Amino acid sequence: MLMTCNYMNEGCDGGWPHFNVFLGQSGHMISEECAPYMGKTRGDSCKNYESCPPIAKIKQSYLVGGGWGATSEKKMMKEILRNGPINGDF
């Protein structure tokens, strides 16, 4: 699954990965077949993906640890074990 051109976080101009889950919750995700990964977004346009059908939506998102900066490696490991993949940035 792919979230491209995230209008909530400057997606086509770099973006802030921690806001991807909020797009998935407020909008939807599309397939990589419709919007192939290219490793760059410069010169790309969100209009190129307007016809991509939605394939998934996130029901609920939250910050591991309860707030920005309140997590730890142990909390992240527990989250992955209990609920699956997490979104992160370093």
C-alpha positions in Angstrom: 0.0 0.0 0.0 1.1 3.5 -0.7 0.2 6.9 0.5 1.3 9.4 -2.1 0.9 13.1 -2.2 -0.1 13.5 1.4 -1.8 16.8 1.3 -1.7 16.9 5.2 2.1 16.9 5.4 3.7 18.4 2.3 3.7 14.9 0.8 5.0 15.6 -2.7 7.6 18.0 -1.3 9.2 15.6 1.2 6.6 15.4 3.9 6.6 14.4 7.5 6.3 10.6 7.9 4.5 10.8 11.3 1.5 12.3 9.6 1.0 9.5 7.1 -1.3 7.6 9.5 -3.5 10.7 9.8 -3.9 10.8 6.0 -4.7 7.1 6.1 -7.4 7.8 8.7 -8.8 11.0 7.1 -8.3 10.0 3.5 -7.2 6.6 2.1 -4.3 4.7 0.7 -3.7 3.6 -2.9 -1.8 0.8 -4.5 1.7 0.9 -5.7 0.5 -0.5 -9.0 -1.4 2.8 -9.5 1.3 5.0 -8.1 4.7 3.3 -8.4 7.5 4.2 -6.0 10.1 6.4 -7.8 12.3 7.4 -4.9 11.7 11.1 -5.5 8.7 13.5 -5.6 10.3 16.5 -7.2 8.4 17.4 -10.4 5.6 15.0 -9.6 2.1 16.1 -9.1 -0.8 14.9 -6.9 -3.0 15.2 -10.0 -1.2 12.2 -11.5 -2.9 10.0 -8.9 -6.4 11.4 -8.8 -7.8 8.4 -10.6 -6.2 5.8 -8.3 -8.9 3.9 -6.4 -8.8 3.7 -2.6 -7.6 0.3 -1.4 -7.4 0.8 2.4 -8.3 3.2 5.2 -6.9 3.3 8.8 -9.7 3.2 11.4 -7.7 4.7 14.2 -4.2 6.1 14.7 -2.3 7.2 17.8 1.2 7.9 19.1 3.0 5.0 20.7 3.6 6.0 24.3 0.6 8.4 24.2 2.4 11.5 22.9 5.1 13.0 20.7 8.5 12.1 22.3 6.9 9.8 24.9 7.9 6.5 23.4 10.8 4.2 23.8 12.3 1.3 21.9 10.6 -1.1 24.3 7.2 0.5 23.8 7.7 0.3 20.0 8.6 -3.4 20.2 5.5 -4.1 22.3 3.4 -2.2 19.8 4.7 -4.2 16.8 4.2 -7.4 18.7 0.6 -6.6 19.7 -0.7 -4.6 16.6 1.8 -5.0 13.7 3.7 -2.4 11.8 4.4 1.1 13.1 5.2 4.3 11.2 8.5 6.0 12.3 11.0 8.6 11.5 14.5 9.4 12.8 
